[in-house]
């Protein structure tokens, strides 16, 4: 499959994310922009590899991307690592090849062991996906 996006340059303030997660590396590249201590925006440019048979961004891609954005945003805001317990999603509008898709996350409530958050994926002025999630804080020591 040939990529449609050539010579892509991320919008100002976004930097490509590199890290140890093989799954994210296969689905990316992903980009992030730190707005402030409470706000991190994660994004990706929709490419052919992200499409389903109808030539729209695959729902599984949107779900995986939202899950990753939720985890990164929770970590950015709380300084703690977490894993998904539950995520409910709604598909609002289709994503298309070439769309710059941003994840905007809001933490609703954080307890000692879990955090409740929501995520909107937007392409331009269109909200294309919404998710509500519960994450469990984890200790990553050996």
C-alpha positions, 0 to 999 in steps of 0.5 A, a space after each residue: 500500500 502506497 502512502 498518500 502523505 508526502 513531505 508531511 510537516 506537523 503543525 507548529 508546536 507538535 513534535 514526533 513521539 518516539 518511545 518503546 511501545 511497538 504497537 504505537 510505532 506500527 500505528 504512528 507516527 504520533 505527535 504531541 504538543 505540551 500546552 501546559 502542566 495540565 494539557 497535552 495534545 496527541 495527534 496523528 496524520 491519517 494515512 492510507 495504512 489507517 483506513 478501512 475497506 470504505 477508505 475511512 479511518 478504521 474505528 480500531 485505529 481511532 480506539 487505539 489512538 484514543 486509548 494511547 492519548 488518554 494514557 499519555 495525558 493522564 501520565 502528563 497531568 498526574 505524573 503516574 502511569 496507568 492502564 485501561 480498565 474500561 473505555 466506552 466509545 462513540 463514533 461521531 463522523 468519519 475520519 479521512 486520509 489526510 486528516 490531522 486528528 487531535 486527541 483532547 483529554 479531560 480528567 474528570 476525577 482521580 482517586 488513589 487507585 483509579 482515574 476517570 477521563 474523557 477524550 474527544 478526537 477532532 479533525 479540523 472543526 469536526 469531532 469524529 470520536 468520543 471516549 469515556 474511560 477508567 484507568 488504574 494507576 500502576 507501579 512499573 517497578 521490577 
